[in-house]
Amino acid sequence: MSAYQTLERRFARLAAINDALGILHWDTETLMPPGAADGRAEQLATLKVLSHELLTDDDNADLLADAEHERELSNWQEANLHEMRRAYLHATAVPGDLVEASSRAISRCEMVWREARPAGDFAMLLPSLSEVLNLQRQIAAAKAEALGCSLYEALLDSYEPGGNTDHIDKVFGDLRAFLPGFIGEVLERQKSRPDILPLQGPFPIETQRALGVRMMQAAGFDFNKGRLDISLHPFCGGATHDVRLTTRYDEDDFTKALMGVMHETGHALYEQNRPADWLGQPVSEARGMSLHESQSLIIEMQACRSRAFLEFAAPVMRDSFGGTGPAWDAANLHRLYTKVEPGFIRVDADEVTYPAHILIRYDLEKALIAGDMILADLPGAWNEGMRDLLGLKVTTDRLGCLQDIHWPGGAWGYFPTYTLGAITAAQLFDAATRADDNVLPGLARGDFSPLVNWLRTNIHSQGSLLPADQLLTKATGRPLDASVYERHLRRRYLEEA
């Protein structure tokens, strides 16, 4: 057996362990009884240790070196070898004692955050968050040396392979110049639109679920290899052949749950349509979080909030809940789903103001990782960013720098992928509609297949064969371009409004 073949077998075992972890994580969030928590923590920890030991085995260094000299590897095998090396570098770059120290600090900080957030007390969080940040800087330094990049890029690379801050700075700089004035234009334009008519509930959960399932099926979700459940926080997880989605319901408002379901369905379609011949190998994995987020947003934002789709969906929604009157017309639903209103909380933000929340976080975490800002100054800097980009005065840290768990949870370098994903989604949707005239008419009939078939060919089936920038250029004819996203926003919120 060649070195490369040996590596394939090892990474197939890693994939199986990670699939088991995925199902256990899903069960933890959905069905696990509270009394099983301690046992579940031990199960997860044991599998994670096994995975880490398999990945960092001393033999892997020699196998990777030997595989480099093997001839007649296919393009897919060469890309797979590249992804194996990347995973090995990330795993071996950080000393085990630093990994353990960071894990313990994160667990402590998350517990403190759960008390500090509702109290709006940043001072309570500061000591434990300082510890997390210090350890993240050490991890960044270790990875930066191994990967040959900056501290921030070393953390970013875990979520966005090959992510480059110079490029992100340029893209986000364009958005920063565009957003404040555009938000003002949209708010002014909204004043001339008819008032949004409220939808009268209650909306039974079982009916909401049935509506969500119908829309998931229309989008192409395979229920033979996945399911929909309830959790406190919606997510897409599970295993390679068993994609698990969750949502949460509110009997007074079905609209959020439905779009949440479609958002997670976009993630799930990516997972269900990965290259079948390479499942179990790193090259089959999704090409980073920006592309993954683009797939959720192309379904939720680009497709399901479009006029075309809502023409189809309006009578389906009305019939599902027995609604009557003009509130259930497609025009009113479109106004409801495209309402813009600056707010303090990122997860509740609309499509137009959401990027501003990410720009603020991106600037702050870069400065904190680089040591250009001290953590004690975070609340003031956060509040200044909210004022400058959204015109809002933050009165409590509960609505400000305490609202996200990402930093207490050790997820530094993750935030930019949200807006990079939104820009990517707009670019992909634009390319799909130009390539196939049936995309928009299909959505108006509740037929997602023209769109999903294009995505399957150009994104899903490609796995990690190419770097993200090459994959996007191949699919759309250009690298990431914020002007396409800005054009989409202008069309939807000014021209079509």
C-alpha positions as CSV (number, residue, x, y, z in Angstrom):
1,M,0.0,0.0,0.0
2,S,1.4,3.4,-1.0
3,A,1.8,6.3,1.5
4,Y,-1.1,8.1,-0.1
5,Q,-3.4,5.1,0.2
6,T,-2.4,4.7,3.8
7,L,-3.3,8.3,4.4
8,E,-6.7,7.8,2.7
9,R,-7.5,5.0,5.1
10,R,-6.5,7.0,8.1
11,F,-8.5,10.0,7.1
12,A,-11.5,7.8,6.3
13,R,-11.3,6.6,10.0
14,L,-11.1,10.3,11.1
15,A,-14.2,11.1,9.0
16,A,-16.1,8.3,10.7
17,I,-15.2,9.5,14.1
18,N,-16.2,13.1,13.2
19,D,-19.5,11.8,11.9
20,A,-20.1,10.1,15.2
21,L,-19.3,13.3,17.0
22,G,-21.7,15.1,14.7
23,I,-24.6,12.9,15.6
24,L,-23.7,13.1,19.3
25,H,-23.6,16.9,19.2
26,W,-27.0,16.9,17.4
27,D,-28.5,14.6,20.0
28,T,-27.1,16.8,22.8
29,E,-29.0,19.8,21.4
30,T,-32.2,18.1,20.6
31,L,-33.2,14.8,22.5
32,M,-30.7,14.1,25.2
33,P,-32.2,14.0,28.7
34,P,-30.5,16.4,31.2
35,G,-29.2,13.6,33.4
36,A,-27.1,12.3,30.5
37,A,-25.0,15.4,30.3
38,D,-21.9,14.1,32.2
39,G,-21.8,10.9,30.3
40,R,-22.2,12.7,27.0
41,A,-19.3,15.0,27.9
42,E,-17.1,12.0,28.5
43,Q,-18.2,10.4,25.2
44,L,-17.4,13.5,23.2
45,A,-14.1,14.1,24.9
46,T,-13.0,10.5,24.3
47,L,-13.8,10.7,20.6
48,K,-12.1,14.0,20.2
49,V,-9.0,12.6,21.8
50,L,-9.1,9.6,19.5
51,S,-9.5,11.9,16.5
52,H,-6.6,14.2,17.6
53,E,-4.3,11.2,18.3
54,L,-5.0,9.7,14.9
55,L,-4.4,13.0,13.1
56,T,-1.2,13.9,15.0
57,D,0.4,10.4,14.8
58,D,4.1,10.7,14.2
59,D,3.9,8.5,11.1
60,N,1.8,11.0,9.4
61,A,4.7,13.4,8.8
62,D,6.6,10.7,6.9
63,L,3.5,9.5,5.0
64,L,2.8,13.1,3.9
65,A,6.4,13.6,2.8
66,D,6.5,10.2,0.9
67,A,3.1,10.9,-0.8
68,E,4.4,14.1,-2.2
69,H,6.8,12.1,-4.4
70,E,4.2,9.7,-5.7
71,R,3.5,10.0,-9.4
72,E,0.2,9.7,-11.2
73,L,-1.9,11.1,-8.5
74,S,-5.1,12.6,-10.0
75,N,-6.2,16.2,-9.6
76,W,-8.6,15.1,-6.8
77,Q,-5.9,13.0,-5.1
78,E,-3.5,16.0,-5.2
79,A,-6.1,18.3,-3.7
80,N,-6.9,15.7,-1.1
81,L,-3.3,15.4,-0.1
82,H,-3.1,19.2,0.2
83,E,-6.1,19.2,2.6
84,M,-4.6,16.3,4.6
85,R,-1.4,18.4,5.0
86,R,-3.4,21.4,6.1
87,A,-5.3,19.5,8.7
88,Y,-2.1,17.9,10.0
89,L,-0.4,21.3,10.2
90,H,-3.3,22.8,12.2
91,A,-3.4,19.9,14.6
92,T,0.4,19.7,15.2
93,A,1.2,23.4,15.3
94,V,-0.3,24.0,18.8
95,P,1.2,22.2,21.8
96,G,-1.2,19.9,23.7
97,D,-0.9,21.8,26.9
98,L,-1.9,25.0,25.2
99,V,-4.9,23.3,23.6
100,E,-5.9,22.0,27.0
101,A,-5.4,25.4,28.7
102,S,-7.5,27.1,26.0
103,S,-10.3,24.5,26.3
104,R,-10.5,25.0,30.1
105,A,-10.4,28.8,29.8
106,I,-13.2,28.8,27.2
107,S,-15.4,26.6,29.4
108,R,-14.9,29.0,32.3
109,C,-15.5,32.0,30.2
110,E,-18.7,30.7,28.6
111,M,-20.1,30.1,32.1
112,V,-19.3,33.7,33.2
113,W,-20.7,35.1,29.9
114,R,-24.0,33.4,30.6
115,E,-24.3,35.5,33.8
116,A,-22.6,38.7,32.5
117,R,-24.7,39.1,29.4
118,P,-28.2,39.4,31.0
119,A,-26.6,41.6,33.7
120,G,-25.0,43.8,31.0
121,D,-21.8,43.6,33.1
122,F,-18.7,43.6,30.9
123,A,-16.4,44.0,34.0
124,M,-17.7,40.6,35.2
125,L,-16.5,39.0,32.0
126,L,-13.2,40.9,31.6
127,P,-10.9,38.6,33.6
128,S,-12.0,35.4,32.0
129,L,-12.2,36.9,28.5
130,S,-8.7,38.3,28.9
131,E,-7.5,34.8,29.7
132,V,-9.2,33.4,26.5
133,L,-7.8,36.2,24.4
134,N,-4.3,35.7,25.7
135,L,-4.4,32.0,24.9
136,Q,-5.9,32.7,21.5
137,R,-2.9,35.0,20.8
138,Q,-0.6,32.2,21.7
139,I,-2.4,29.7,19.5
140,A,-2.3,32.3,16.7
141,A,1.4,32.7,17.1
142,A,2.0,28.9,17.0
143,K,-0.2,28.5,13.9
144,A,1.2,31.6,12.2
145,E,4.7,30.1,12.4
146,A,3.5,26.8,10.9
147,L,1.4,28.3,8.2
148,G,3.6,31.3,7.4
149,C,0.9,34.0,7.8
150,S,-0.2,36.8,10.2
151,L,-1.6,36.1,13.6
152,Y,-5.2,36.9,12.6
153,E,-4.9,35.0,9.4
154,A,-3.7,31.9,11.3
155,L,-7.0,32.0,13.3
156,L,-9.1,32.9,10.2
157,D,-7.6,29.9,8.3
158,S,-9.5,27.5,10.5
159,Y,-12.8,28.8,9.1
160,E,-11.7,30.3,5.8
161,P,-8.7,28.4,4.3
162,G,-6.2,30.7,2.8
163,G,-8.2,33.8,4.0
164,N,-6.2,37.0,3.3
165,T,-6.8,40.1,5.4
166,D,-5.6,42.5,2.7
167,H,-8.3,41.2,0.4
168,I,-11.0,41.2,3.1
169,D,-10.0,44.8,4.1
170,K,-10.5,45.9,0.5
171,V,-13.9,44.2,0.2
172,F,-15.1,45.4,3.6
173,G,-13.7,48.9,2.9
174,D,-16.0,49.2,-0.1
175,L,-18.9,48.1,2.1
176,R,-18.0,50.5,4.8
177,A,-18.1,53.4,2.4
178,F,-21.4,52.1,0.9
179,L,-23.6,51.1,3.8
180,P,-24.3,54.2,5.9
181,G,-25.6,56.3,3.0
182,F,-27.5,53.3,1.5
183,I,-29.2,52.5,4.8
184,G,-30.4,56.1,4.9
185,E,-31.8,55.8,1.3
186,V,-33.6,52.6,2.1
187,L,-35.2,53.9,5.3
188,E,-36.4,57.0,3.4
189,R,-37.7,54.8,0.6
190,Q,-39.6,52.7,3.0
191,K,-41.6,55.7,4.2
192,S,-43.4,55.8,0.9
193,R,-44.3,52.1,0.9
194,P,-47.7,50.9,2.3
195,D,-47.6,49.9,5.9
196,I,-46.9,46.2,6.6
197,L,-50.2,44.5,7.5
198,P,-49.8,42.1,10.5
199,L,-50.4,38.4,10.1
200,Q,-52.9,37.2,12.7
201,G,-51.9,34.0,14.6
202,P,-51.7,31.8,16.5
203,F,-49.7,29.5,14.1
204,P,-49.7,25.9,15.4
205,I,-46.2,24.4,15.5
206,E,-47.3,21.3,13.7
207,T,-48.6,23.4,10.8
208,Q,-45.4,25.4,10.8
209,R,-43.4,22.2,10.6
210,A,-45.5,20.8,7.8
211,L,-45.0,24.1,5.8
212,G,-41.3,24.0,6.4
213,V,-41.1,20.3,5.3
214,R,-43.0,21.2,2.1
215,M,-40.6,24.0,1.3
216,M,-37.5,21.9,2.1
217,Q,-38.8,19.3,-0.3
218,A,-39.3,21.9,-3.0
219,A,-35.7,23.0,-2.5
220,G,-34.5,19.4,-2.9
221,F,-33.7,18.3,0.6
222,D,-33.5,14.5,0.7
223,F,-35.5,13.3,3.8
224,N,-34.1,9.8,3.2
225,K,-30.8,11.1,4.3
226,G,-31.8,13.7,6.8
227,R,-34.4,15.1,9.1
228,L,-35.8,18.3,10.7
229,D,-36.1,18.7,14.5
230,I,-36.3,21.4,17.2
231,S,-33.5,23.0,19.2
232,L,-32.9,26.1,21.2
233,H,-30.5,27.5,18.5
234,P,-31.2,26.5,14.8
235,F,-28.3,24.6,13.1
236,C,-27.3,22.1,10.5
237,G,-25.2,19.2,11.6
238,G,-25.2,15.4,11.8
239,A,-23.1,13.1,9.6
240,T,-22.1,12.6,6.0
241,H,-25.1,10.5,5.0
242,D,-27.4,11.8,7.7
243,V,-27.8,15.6,7.7
244,R,-29.7,16.9,10.7
245,L,-31.5,20.3,10.6
246,T,-33.1,22.1,13.5
247,T,-35.2,25.2,14.0
248,R,-37.3,26.8,16.7
249,Y,-40.9,27.9,16.5
250,D,-43.0,30.8,17.8
251,E,-46.8,30.3,17.6
252,D,-47.2,34.0,17.3
253,D,-44.9,34.4,14.3
254,F,-44.3,31.7,11.7
255,T,-42.2,33.8,9.4
256,K,-38.9,33.6,11.3
257,A,-39.0,29.8,11.7
258,L,-39.8,29.3,8.0
259,M,-36.9,31.4,6.9
260,G,-34.7,29.7,9.5
261,V,-35.6,26.3,8.1
262,M,-34.8,27.5,4.5
263,H,-31.5,29.0,5.7
264,E,-30.4,25.6,7.2
265,T,-31.7,23.8,4.2
266,G,-29.2,25.8,2.1
267,H,-26.4,24.5,4.3
268,A,-27.9,21.0,4.1
269,L,-28.1,20.9,0.3
270,Y,-24.3,21.7,0.3
271,E,-23.7,18.7,2.6
272,Q,-26.1,16.3,0.7
273,N,-24.6,17.1,-2.7
274,R,-20.8,16.9,-1.9
275,P,-18.8,14.8,-4.3
276,A,-20.0,11.2,-3.8
277,D,-16.7,9.5,-4.9
278,W,-14.7,11.4,-2.3
279,L,-16.9,11.2,0.8
280,G,-14.9,10.4,3.9
281,Q,-11.9,12.3,2.5
282,P,-10.9,15.9,3.3
283,V,-11.3,16.9,-0.4
284,S,-15.0,16.2,-0.2
285,E,-15.6,18.7,2.6
286,A,-17.2,22.1,1.9
287,R,-14.7,24.8,0.9
288,G,-14.8,26.9,4.0
289,M,-17.4,28.8,5.9
290,S,-17.8,31.7,3.5
291,L,-19.0,29.3,0.8
292,H,-21.0,27.4,3.3
293,E,-22.7,30.5,4.5
294,S,-23.3,31.6,0.9
295,Q,-25.3,28.4,0.3
296,S,-27.6,29.1,3.3
297,L,-28.1,32.7,2.2
298,I,-28.6,32.0,-1.5
299,I,-31.6,29.9,-0.5
300,E,-32.9,32.1,2.3
301,M,-32.0,35.6,1.2
302,Q,-31.6,35.5,-2.6
303,A,-34.3,33.0,-3.4
304,C,-36.9,32.8,-0.6
305,R,-37.1,36.6,0.0
306,S,-37.4,37.3,-3.7
307,R,-40.7,38.5,-5.3
308,A,-40.7,35.5,-7.6
309,F,-40.7,33.0,-4.7
310,L,-43.2,34.9,-2.6
311,E,-45.7,34.9,-5.5
312,F,-45.6,31.1,-5.1
313,A,-45.3,30.9,-1.4
314,A,-48.0,33.4,-0.4
315,P,-51.0,31.2,-1.3
316,V,-49.3,28.2,0.2
317,M,-48.8,30.1,3.5
318,R,-52.3,31.4,3.5
319,D,-53.8,28.0,2.9
320,S,-51.6,26.4,5.5
321,F,-52.9,28.7,8.3
322,G,-56.3,29.5,6.9
323,G,-55.4,33.1,6.5
324,T,-57.7,35.7,4.8
325,G,-57.4,39.2,3.6
326,P,-54.7,41.4,2.0
327,A,-52.2,40.7,4.8
328,W,-51.6,37.3,3.0
329,D,-50.9,38.8,-0.4
330,A,-47.5,38.4,-1.9
331,A,-46.9,42.1,-1.9
332,N,-47.4,42.4,1.8
333,L,-45.3,39.4,2.6
334,H,-42.5,40.8,0.4
335,R,-42.6,44.1,2.4
336,L,-42.5,42.0,5.6
337,Y,-39.6,39.9,4.6
338,T,-37.6,42.9,3.3
339,K,-38.2,45.4,6.1
340,V,-35.1,47.3,7.1
341,E,-34.7,48.6,10.6
342,P,-31.3,49.3,12.3
343,G,-31.1,47.4,15.6
344,F,-28.6,46.4,18.3
345,I,-28.7,42.6,17.9
346,R,-26.8,41.0,15.1
347,V,-28.9,37.8,14.9
348,D,-32.1,39.8,14.5
349,A,-30.7,42.1,11.8
350,D,-32.2,42.5,8.3
351,E,-30.2,41.9,5.1
352,V,-29.2,45.5,4.7
353,T,-27.9,46.3,8.2
354,Y,-26.4,42.9,9.0
355,P,-23.0,43.6,7.3
356,A,-22.5,46.6,9.6
357,H,-22.6,44.3,12.6
358,I,-19.9,42.2,11.0
359,L,-17.7,45.1,10.0
360,I,-17.6,46.3,13.6
361,R,-16.7,42.9,15.0
362,Y,-14.0,42.3,12.3
363,D,-12.2,45.5,13.1
364,L,-12.3,44.9,16.8
365,E,-11.1,41.3,16.8
366,K,-8.3,42.1,14.4
367,A,-7.1,44.9,16.7
368,L,-7.4,42.8,19.8
369,I,-5.5,39.8,18.3
370,A,-2.7,42.2,17.1
371,G,-2.5,43.9,20.5
372,D,-3.4,47.3,19.0
373,M,-6.3,47.6,21.5
374,I,-6.7,46.5,25.1
375,L,-9.7,44.5,26.0
376,A,-10.9,47.0,28.6
377,D,-11.5,49.4,25.8
378,L,-13.8,47.0,23.9
379,P,-17.2,48.4,25.1
380,G,-16.3,52.0,24.1
381,A,-14.9,51.0,20.7
382,W,-17.9,48.8,20.0
383,N,-20.4,51.5,20.9
384,E,-18.5,54.0,18.6
385,G,-18.8,51.5,15.7
386,M,-22.5,51.1,16.2
387,R,-22.9,54.9,16.2
388,D,-20.9,55.4,13.1
389,L,-22.3,52.6,11.0
390,L,-25.9,52.3,12.3
391,G,-26.5,55.6,14.0
392,L,-27.4,53.8,17.3
393,K,-26.5,54.7,20.8
394,V,-25.7,51.6,22.9
395,T,-27.0,52.0,26.4
396,T,-26.0,48.6,27.9
397,D,-23.3,46.1,27.1
398,R,-26.1,43.5,27.0
399,L,-27.1,45.0,23.6
400,G,-23.4,45.7,22.7
401,C,-20.2,43.7,23.1
402,L,-21.7,41.0,25.4
403,Q,-24.4,39.8,22.9
404,D,-22.3,37.1,21.1
405,I,-20.8,34.0,22.5
406,H,-18.1,33.7,19.8
407,W,-15.2,35.4,21.6
408,P,-15.9,33.8,25.0
409,G,-16.2,30.5,23.1
410,G,-12.8,31.0,21.4
411,A,-14.1,31.6,17.9
412,W,-11.7,34.4,16.9
413,G,-11.5,34.9,13.1
414,Y,-15.0,33.6,12.4
415,F,-17.0,36.7,12.1
416,P,-15.9,37.9,8.6
417,T,-17.2,34.7,7.0
418,Y,-20.8,35.8,7.6
419,T,-20.6,38.8,5.3
420,L,-18.2,37.2,2.9
421,G,-20.9,34.5,2.5
422,A,-23.6,37.1,1.8
423,I,-21.4,38.7,-0.9
424,T,-20.6,35.3,-2.4
425,A,-24.3,34.4,-2.4
426,A,-25.3,37.5,-4.4
427,Q,-22.5,36.8,-6.9
428,L,-23.5,33.1,-7.3
429,F,-27.2,33.9,-7.6
430,D,-26.4,36.5,-10.2
431,A,-24.3,34.0,-12.2
432,A,-27.0,31.3,-11.9
433,T,-29.7,33.6,-13.2
434,R,-27.5,34.7,-16.1
435,A,-26.6,31.1,-16.9
436,D,-30.2,29.7,-16.7
437,D,-33.3,31.7,-17.7
438,N,-35.4,29.2,-15.7
439,V,-34.1,30.1,-12.3
440,L,-36.5,32.9,-11.4
441,P,-39.5,31.4,-13.3
442,G,-38.8,28.2,-11.4
443,L,-38.9,29.9,-8.0
444,A,-42.2,31.5,-9.0
445,R,-43.5,27.9,-9.4
446,G,-41.9,26.7,-6.2
447,D,-39.3,24.8,-8.3
448,F,-35.8,25.2,-7.0
449,S,-34.3,22.6,-9.3
450,P,-32.8,25.1,-11.9
451,L,-31.0,26.9,-9.1
452,V,-30.0,23.9,-7.1
453,N,-28.8,22.0,-10.2
454,W,-26.5,25.0,-11.1
455,L,-25.2,25.1,-7.5
456,R,-24.7,21.3,-7.4
457,T,-22.6,21.5,-10.6
458,N,-20.6,24.6,-9.8
459,I,-20.2,24.5,-6.0
460,H,-21.5,21.4,-4.1
461,S,-19.9,18.7,-6.3
462,Q,-16.5,20.5,-6.2
463,G,-15.8,20.0,-2.5
464,S,-12.4,21.3,-1.7
465,L,-10.9,20.6,-5.1
466,L,-10.0,24.2,-5.6
467,P,-9.2,27.2,-3.3
468,A,-12.3,29.3,-2.6
469,D,-11.2,32.2,-4.9
470,Q,-10.6,29.9,-7.8
471,L,-13.9,28.1,-7.3
472,L,-15.8,31.4,-7.2
473,T,-14.0,32.7,-10.3
474,K,-14.7,29.5,-12.2
475,A,-18.4,29.6,-11.3
476,T,-19.0,33.3,-11.8
477,G,-16.3,34.6,-14.1
478,R,-14.8,36.9,-11.4
479,P,-13.2,36.8,-8.0
480,L,-15.2,38.0,-4.9
481,D,-16.8,41.4,-5.9
482,A,-18.7,43.5,-3.4
483,S,-20.2,45.5,-6.2
484,V,-22.5,42.6,-7.2
485,Y,-23.8,42.4,-3.7
486,E,-24.3,46.2,-3.6
487,R,-26.2,46.0,-6.9
488,H,-28.4,43.3,-5.5
489,L,-29.3,45.4,-2.5
490,R,-30.0,48.5,-4.6
491,R,-32.3,46.5,-6.9
492,R,-34.2,44.8,-4.1
493,Y,-34.5,47.7,-1.6
494,L,-34.7,50.8,-3.9
495,E,-35.7,49.8,-7.4
496,E,-38.1,47.0,-6.7
497,A,-39.4,48.5,-3.4
